[in-house]
């Protein structure tokens, strides 16, 4: 029987660290041992500290529990009647067992240690042991699991160059303020959100802002660009490779956090069918495993394509569309949020000047006015790239440069004049329909009426 720790050892090397409680409080554990005394000891030791602890007296009983429940960790005795712990673990890995495992053994021979590593045991403890020893082993095991996941996701972000997309939603225009309020309402909900809009309008930035506002802010945010991944690799990237030897996949590693599927219309139809089932059941069958794993994941989606047209063409499933189109956030093009251009430009100047180690460029009122006149077909991404290029070259491109006065000696327009020109051009494009112009500009009808009265239009 294991010994309870004596008071003199509580402060020694075997004492659990102060952070053990935080590590274990969300962990579910399965104890597998044929000795009732050992099972009871482990349940008493782990039960008060872990989210859930269950016990099995045989390999067969443990297999039945794994078919019904998901466990983060299995504490397993090696010597049991019928089937050894290591043989059982190897069998479970083949059918789909993705949890961590700690082996309990009375014999620490080299052959057992090598076998344990080969079948995926993360650690082993020697019998007899103290309660602090098993607690430390469990905490180490879970710490290693979290570090592996963070390392996997960090390598993914570096490999796909997604780190540059991190940021926050910038701007105080009416359209952006309305989106920000919408995101605040959506943040505490688990509901999927669909971000639409032209390329470069900041759909991923808005998704990251939503994640930062939510109670999952300290959990992973994993963006996946469906258009940048080969169709024949997409299923393995998302759902995992074949069997236990394959990768777990992005969905399983992102569990607990948020997954953004960008350019979702580029998903192949078979992947769409699998994704629909995952979203509806909150469960995933990684790779070719026989056992499903519960998934705690909030899904966000983004596209610059016409989803209705994609459905008509048979490229996008209608049932998946209705599942992801619960709440839609339309990101406005930069030409419809002219008032945010100056703030965005100044932000990019400061950011890239620091990154590139070059002096910042002064953005005069003339330059900002030229920015406001431009249509920005590439939206915020185009502005960002223009600022970076300008800092590298040391000057603003000639078409945006401040020439002080226009030809003929007429002074440069004021910001009010540019605002008037922009609103009147939108009104003209709407055939004089003020309600439609207000909708496109992201302002109220009263604002348009007041401006038109001011300008005697």
C-alpha positions as CSV (number, residue, x, y, z in Angstrom):
1,X,0.0,0.0,0.0
2,X,1.2,3.6,-0.7
3,X,2.1,5.7,2.3
4,X,0.4,9.0,3.2
5,X,3.0,11.8,3.3
6,X,4.3,12.6,6.8
7,X,4.3,16.2,8.0
8,X,8.1,16.4,7.8
9,X,8.0,15.8,4.0
10,X,5.4,18.3,3.1
11,X,7.9,21.0,2.4
12,X,10.4,18.7,0.7
13,X,11.1,17.8,-2.9
14,X,7.9,15.7,-3.1
15,X,5.6,18.5,-2.0
16,X,3.3,19.8,-4.7
17,X,3.9,23.2,-6.0
18,X,1.4,26.0,-5.3
19,X,0.2,25.9,-8.9
20,X,-0.9,22.2,-8.8
21,X,-4.4,23.0,-7.9
22,X,-4.8,25.3,-10.9
23,X,-3.3,22.6,-13.2
24,X,-5.5,19.8,-11.9
25,X,-8.9,21.5,-11.4
26,X,-10.0,21.0,-15.0
27,X,-8.5,17.5,-15.5
28,X,-10.6,14.3,-15.7
29,X,-8.7,11.1,-14.6
30,X,-9.3,7.4,-15.1
31,X,-7.6,5.1,-12.5
32,X,-7.0,1.6,-13.7
33,X,-5.8,-1.0,-11.1
34,X,-7.0,-4.4,-10.0
35,X,-6.1,-3.7,-6.3
36,X,-9.1,-2.0,-4.5
37,X,-6.8,-0.4,-1.9
38,X,-4.8,1.3,-4.6
39,X,-7.8,2.5,-6.5
40,X,-9.4,3.9,-3.3
41,X,-6.1,5.7,-2.4
42,X,-5.8,7.3,-5.8
43,X,-9.5,8.4,-5.9
44,X,-9.1,10.0,-2.4
45,X,-5.9,11.7,-3.4
46,X,-7.0,13.0,-6.9
47,X,-10.7,13.4,-6.3
48,X,-10.7,16.7,-4.3
49,X,-8.2,18.3,-6.7
50,X,-9.5,17.1,-10.2
51,X,-12.7,17.8,-12.1
52,X,-13.6,14.2,-12.3
53,X,-12.0,10.9,-11.2
54,X,-13.3,7.4,-12.1
55,X,-11.8,4.0,-11.3
56,X,-11.7,0.7,-13.1
57,X,-10.6,-2.7,-11.7
58,X,-9.7,-4.3,-15.1
59,X,-8.6,-3.4,-18.6
60,X,-12.0,-4.5,-19.9
61,X,-13.8,-2.2,-17.5
62,X,-11.5,0.7,-18.4
63,X,-12.2,0.1,-22.2
64,X,-15.9,0.4,-21.5
65,X,-15.5,3.7,-19.6
66,X,-13.3,5.1,-22.4
67,X,-16.1,4.3,-24.9
68,X,-18.5,6.4,-22.9
69,X,-16.5,9.2,-21.4
70,X,-13.5,11.3,-22.3
71,X,-10.5,11.4,-19.9
72,X,-7.5,13.8,-20.1
73,X,-5.3,11.3,-18.2
74,X,-5.2,7.6,-17.3
75,X,-3.2,6.4,-14.3
76,X,-2.5,2.8,-15.1
77,X,-1.1,-0.2,-13.3
78,X,1.1,-2.4,-15.4
79,X,0.6,-5.8,-13.8
80,X,-3.1,-6.8,-14.0
81,X,-4.8,-10.1,-14.6
82,X,-5.6,-10.9,-18.2
83,X,-3.8,-8.1,-20.0
84,X,-0.9,-5.9,-18.9
85,X,-1.3,-2.2,-18.6
86,X,1.2,-1.5,-21.4
87,X,-0.5,-4.0,-23.8
88,X,-3.9,-2.4,-23.0
89,X,-2.5,1.1,-23.6
90,X,-1.0,0.0,-27.0
91,X,-4.3,-1.4,-28.0
92,X,-6.2,1.8,-27.0
93,X,-3.7,3.9,-29.0
94,X,-4.5,1.9,-32.1
95,X,-8.3,2.4,-31.8
96,X,-8.1,6.1,-30.9
97,X,-6.9,7.2,-27.4
98,X,-5.5,10.7,-27.3
99,X,-5.2,11.2,-23.6
100,X,-2.0,11.2,-21.4
101,X,-1.0,8.1,-19.5
102,X,1.0,7.5,-16.3
103,X,2.2,4.0,-15.6
104,X,2.4,2.6,-12.1
105,X,5.0,-0.2,-11.7
106,X,7.0,-2.0,-8.9
107,X,9.8,-2.8,-11.3
108,X,11.7,0.0,-13.0
109,X,13.7,-2.1,-15.5
110,X,15.0,-0.7,-18.8
111,X,12.8,-2.9,-20.9
112,X,9.6,-1.7,-19.2
113,X,10.7,1.9,-19.5
114,X,11.4,1.6,-23.3
115,X,8.1,-0.2,-23.8
116,X,6.2,2.5,-21.9
117,X,7.7,5.2,-24.1
118,X,6.9,3.4,-27.3
119,X,3.2,3.0,-26.4
120,X,3.0,6.7,-25.4
121,X,3.2,6.7,-21.6
122,X,4.2,10.2,-20.5
123,X,5.6,9.2,-17.1
124,X,5.7,6.3,-14.6
125,X,5.8,6.1,-10.8
126,X,7.4,3.4,-8.7
127,X,5.3,1.6,-6.1
128,X,5.1,2.3,-3.2
129,X,4.7,6.0,-3.6
130,X,3.4,9.0,-1.6
131,X,0.4,11.0,-2.5
132,X,2.6,14.0,-3.3
133,X,4.5,12.0,-5.8
134,X,1.5,11.0,-7.8
135,X,0.1,14.6,-7.6
136,X,3.4,15.9,-9.0
137,X,3.5,13.3,-11.7
138,X,-0.1,14.2,-12.8
139,X,0.8,18.0,-12.8
140,X,4.0,17.4,-14.8
141,X,2.1,15.3,-17.3
142,X,-0.6,17.9,-17.9
143,X,1.9,20.7,-18.0
144,X,3.8,18.9,-20.7
145,X,0.5,18.3,-22.6
146,X,-0.3,22.1,-22.5
147,X,3.2,23.0,-23.6
148,X,3.0,20.5,-26.5
149,X,-0.2,22.0,-27.6
150,X,1.1,25.6,-27.4
151,X,4.2,24.6,-29.3
152,X,2.1,22.9,-32.0
153,X,-0.1,26.0,-32.4
154,X,2.8,28.4,-32.3
155,X,4.6,26.5,-35.0
156,X,1.4,26.5,-37.1
157,X,1.1,30.3,-36.8
158,X,4.7,30.8,-37.7
159,X,4.5,28.3,-40.6
160,X,1.4,30.0,-42.0
161,X,2.6,33.5,-41.3
162,X,-0.5,34.3,-39.3
163,X,1.4,36.2,-36.5
164,X,1.3,39.4,-38.6
165,X,-2.5,39.4,-38.6
166,X,-2.7,39.9,-34.9
167,X,-4.2,43.2,-33.8
168,X,-7.4,44.9,-32.7
169,X,-10.3,46.6,-34.4
170,X,-9.3,50.2,-35.1
171,X,-11.6,53.1,-35.9
172,X,-14.3,55.3,-34.6
173,X,-16.5,55.6,-37.7
174,X,-20.2,54.8,-37.2
175,X,-19.9,51.5,-39.0
176,X,-16.9,50.3,-36.9
177,X,-18.6,51.5,-33.7
178,X,-21.7,49.5,-34.6
179,X,-19.6,46.4,-35.3
180,X,-17.7,46.8,-32.0
181,X,-21.1,46.9,-30.1
182,X,-22.2,43.8,-32.0
183,X,-19.0,42.0,-31.0
184,X,-19.6,42.9,-27.4
185,X,-23.0,41.3,-27.5
186,X,-21.7,38.2,-29.2
187,X,-18.6,37.7,-27.1
188,X,-20.2,35.7,-24.2
189,X,-22.2,33.4,-26.5
190,X,-21.0,30.1,-28.0
191,X,-22.9,30.8,-31.2
192,X,-20.9,30.6,-34.6
193,X,-20.3,33.9,-36.2
194,X,-19.9,34.6,-40.0
195,X,-17.7,37.5,-41.0
196,X,-18.2,38.7,-44.6
197,X,-16.8,41.6,-46.6
198,X,-14.3,42.4,-49.3
199,X,-10.8,41.1,-49.2
200,X,-8.6,43.2,-46.8
201,X,-11.5,44.7,-44.7
202,X,-10.2,43.2,-41.5
203,X,-12.4,40.1,-41.0
204,X,-9.7,38.2,-39.1
205,X,-9.0,41.3,-37.0
206,X,-12.7,41.5,-36.1
207,X,-12.6,37.8,-35.2
208,X,-9.6,38.2,-33.0
209,X,-11.3,41.2,-31.3
210,X,-14.3,39.0,-30.6
211,X,-12.0,36.3,-29.1
212,X,-10.3,38.9,-26.9
213,X,-13.7,40.1,-25.5
214,X,-14.9,36.6,-24.7
215,X,-14.3,34.3,-21.7
216,X,-12.0,32.2,-24.0
217,X,-9.5,35.1,-24.3
218,X,-6.8,33.1,-22.5
219,X,-7.4,30.1,-24.7
220,X,-6.0,29.4,-28.2
221,X,-7.2,31.4,-31.2
222,X,-6.5,29.3,-34.3
223,X,-7.0,30.8,-37.8
224,X,-7.1,28.4,-40.7
225,X,-7.0,29.7,-44.3
226,X,-9.0,27.2,-46.4
227,X,-7.8,28.8,-49.6
228,X,-4.1,28.4,-48.7
229,X,-4.3,24.7,-48.0
230,X,-4.2,21.9,-50.5
231,X,-7.6,20.2,-50.7
232,X,-6.0,16.7,-50.3
233,X,-4.3,17.8,-47.1
234,X,-7.2,19.8,-45.6
235,X,-9.0,16.9,-43.8
236,X,-5.7,15.8,-42.1
237,X,-4.8,19.4,-41.1
238,X,-8.2,19.9,-39.5
239,X,-9.2,16.5,-38.2
240,X,-5.9,14.7,-37.7
241,X,-3.9,12.0,-39.4
242,X,-4.5,8.3,-39.4
243,X,-4.4,6.5,-36.1
244,X,-2.5,7.3,-33.0
245,X,0.8,7.8,-34.9
246,X,-0.7,10.6,-36.9
247,X,-1.1,14.3,-35.9
248,X,-4.1,15.2,-33.7
249,X,-5.2,18.0,-36.0
250,X,-5.9,21.6,-35.5
251,X,-9.4,21.2,-34.1
252,X,-8.3,18.9,-31.3
253,X,-5.3,21.1,-30.4
254,X,-7.6,24.2,-30.4
255,X,-10.1,22.6,-28.1
256,X,-11.2,25.1,-25.4
257,X,-10.5,28.0,-27.6
258,X,-11.7,29.6,-30.9
259,X,-11.2,28.3,-34.5
260,X,-11.5,30.7,-37.4
261,X,-12.1,29.1,-40.8
262,X,-11.1,31.8,-43.3
263,X,-12.3,31.6,-46.9
264,X,-14.7,28.9,-45.8
265,X,-16.2,28.5,-49.4
266,X,-12.9,26.9,-50.4
267,X,-13.5,23.8,-48.2
268,X,-14.0,20.7,-50.3
269,X,-17.5,19.2,-50.1
270,X,-16.4,16.0,-48.1
271,X,-14.7,18.2,-45.6
272,X,-17.8,20.4,-45.4
273,X,-19.9,17.3,-44.5
274,X,-17.4,16.3,-41.7
275,X,-17.3,19.8,-40.4
276,X,-21.1,20.0,-40.2
277,X,-21.2,16.9,-38.1
278,X,-18.4,18.2,-35.8
279,X,-20.2,21.5,-35.3
280,X,-23.6,19.9,-34.5
281,X,-22.3,17.1,-32.3
282,X,-19.3,18.9,-30.6
283,X,-17.4,15.7,-31.1
284,X,-14.5,14.7,-33.4
285,X,-13.2,11.4,-34.7
286,X,-9.5,12.3,-35.2
287,X,-8.0,10.6,-38.3
288,X,-9.1,7.0,-38.7
289,X,-9.7,6.4,-35.0
290,X,-12.7,4.3,-33.9
291,X,-13.5,6.5,-30.9
292,X,-14.9,10.0,-30.9
293,X,-13.5,12.7,-28.7
294,X,-15.6,15.6,-27.2
295,X,-14.7,19.0,-28.6
296,X,-15.1,22.3,-26.7
297,X,-14.6,24.8,-29.5
298,X,-16.2,28.0,-30.7
299,X,-16.3,28.3,-34.5
300,X,-15.9,31.5,-36.4
301,X,-16.1,31.8,-40.2
302,X,-15.0,34.4,-42.8
303,X,-15.4,34.8,-46.5
304,X,-15.2,37.5,-49.2
305,X,-17.2,35.3,-51.6
306,X,-20.9,35.2,-52.4
307,X,-22.2,32.2,-50.3
308,X,-25.6,32.2,-52.0
309,X,-23.9,32.0,-55.4
310,X,-21.6,29.2,-54.1
311,X,-24.7,27.2,-53.0
312,X,-26.4,27.7,-56.3
313,X,-23.3,26.4,-58.1
314,X,-23.2,23.4,-55.8
315,X,-19.8,24.4,-54.2
316,X,-21.2,24.9,-50.7
317,X,-23.6,22.8,-48.7
318,X,-26.9,24.5,-47.8
319,X,-27.1,22.7,-44.5
320,X,-23.7,24.0,-43.5
321,X,-24.6,27.5,-44.7
322,X,-27.6,27.6,-42.4
323,X,-25.5,26.3,-39.5
324,X,-22.8,28.9,-39.8
325,X,-25.1,31.8,-40.9
326,X,-26.7,32.3,-37.5
327,X,-25.1,35.7,-36.8
328,X,-23.4,37.6,-39.6
329,X,-21.0,40.6,-39.3
330,X,-20.5,42.5,-42.5
331,X,-17.1,44.3,-42.6
332,X,-17.3,47.6,-44.5
333,X,-14.8,48.5,-47.2
334,X,-12.3,51.3,-46.4
335,X,-13.9,53.7,-48.8
336,X,-17.1,53.6,-46.6
337,X,-15.1,54.4,-43.5
338,X,-13.0,57.3,-44.7
339,X,-12.9,58.9,-41.2
340,X,-10.8,55.9,-40.0
341,X,-8.0,56.3,-42.6
342,X,-6.0,58.8,-40.6
343,X,-6.0,56.7,-37.5
344,X,-5.1,53.5,-39.4
345,X,-2.3,55.2,-41.3
346,X,-0.7,56.7,-38.2
347,X,-1.0,53.3,-36.5
348,X,0.8,51.6,-39.4
349,X,3.5,54.2,-39.5
350,X,4.4,53.8,-35.9
351,X,4.2,50.0,-36.1
352,X,6.4,49.6,-39.1
353,X,8.9,52.3,-38.1
354,X,9.6,50.3,-35.0
355,X,9.8,47.0,-36.8
356,X,12.0,48.2,-39.6
357,X,14.1,50.5,-37.5
358,X,13.5,53.5,-39.7
359,X,12.4,57.0,-38.9
360,X,8.6,57.5,-39.2
361,X,7.2,59.5,-42.1
362,X,5.1,62.6,-41.4
363,X,1.6,62.3,-42.8
364,X,0.5,65.8,-43.6
365,X,-3.1,66.9,-44.0
366,X,-2.5,66.9,-47.8
367,X,-1.4,63.3,-47.8
368,X,-4.4,62.3,-45.6
369,X,-6.7,64.1,-48.0
370,X,-5.3,62.2,-50.9
371,X,-5.7,59.0,-49.0
372,X,-9.4,60.0,-48.4
373,X,-10.0,60.5,-52.1
374,X,-8.6,57.2,-53.1
375,X,-11.0,54.2,-53.5
376,X,-8.7,51.6,-51.8
377,X,-9.8,48.4,-53.8
378,X,-7.5,46.4,-51.4
379,X,-9.0,48.1,-48.4
380,X,-7.1,48.1,-45.1
381,X,-4.5,45.6,-46.3
382,X,-3.7,47.9,-49.2
383,X,-3.2,50.9,-46.9
384,X,-1.0,48.8,-44.6
385,X,1.2,47.6,-47.5
386,X,1.4,51.2,-48.9
387,X,2.6,52.5,-45.5
388,X,5.2,49.7,-45.1
389,X,6.5,50.3,-48.7
390,X,6.7,54.1,-48.1
391,X,8.8,53.6,-44.9
392,X,11.2,51.3,-46.7
393,X,11.6,53.8,-49.6
394,X,11.6,56.8,-47.3
395,X,8.8,58.7,-49.1
396,X,5.1,58.6,-49.8
397,X,4.3,57.6,-53.4
398,X,3.9,60.6,-55.8
399,X,0.2,60.0,-56.4
400,X,-0.5,60.5,-52.6
401,X,2.2,63.1,-51.9
402,X,1.2,66.5,-50.5
403,X,1.9,69.1,-53.2
404,X,0.7,72.0,-51.0
405,X,-1.7,73.5,-53.6
406,X,-3.5,72.0,-56.6
407,X,-2.8,73.3,-60.2
408,X,-4.0,76.8,-60.6
409,X,-3.1,77.9,-57.1
410,X,-6.3,76.6,-55.5
411,X,-5.7,75.7,-51.9
412,X,-5.9,72.1,-50.8
413,X,-9.4,71.0,-49.8
414,X,-10.3,70.8,-46.2
415,X,-11.5,67.5,-44.6
416,X,-15.0,69.0,-44.5
417,X,-14.9,69.4,-48.3
418,X,-13.7,65.8,-48.8
419,X,-16.6,64.6,-46.5
420,X,-19.1,66.6,-48.5
421,X,-17.7,65.2,-51.8
422,X,-17.9,61.7,-50.5
423,X,-21.4,61.9,-49.1
424,X,-22.7,63.5,-52.3
425,X,-21.1,60.9,-54.5
426,X,-22.7,58.1,-52.5
427,X,-26.1,59.9,-52.7
428,X,-25.7,60.2,-56.5
429,X,-24.8,56.5,-56.7
430,X,-28.0,55.7,-54.8
431,X,-30.1,57.9,-57.1
432,X,-30.8,60.4,-54.4
433,X,-32.2,57.8,-52.0
434,X,-31.1,59.1,-48.6
435,X,-32.0,56.0,-46.6
436,X,-29.9,53.8,-48.9
437,X,-27.0,56.3,-48.8
438,X,-27.2,56.3,-45.0
439,X,-27.1,52.5,-44.9
440,X,-24.0,52.4,-47.2
441,X,-22.2,55.1,-45.2
442,X,-23.0,53.5,-41.9
443,X,-24.7,56.6,-40.5
444,X,-28.3,57.5,-39.5
445,X,-30.8,58.9,-41.9
446,X,-31.0,62.0,-39.7
447,X,-27.3,62.6,-40.2
448,X,-27.7,62.6,-44.0
449,X,-30.8,65.0,-43.8
450,X,-28.8,67.4,-41.5
451,X,-25.8,67.4,-43.9
452,X,-28.0,68.0,-46.9
453,X,-29.8,70.9,-45.2
454,X,-26.4,72.4,-44.3
455,X,-25.3,72.2,-47.9
456,X,-28.7,73.3,-49.3
457,X,-28.9,70.0,-51.3
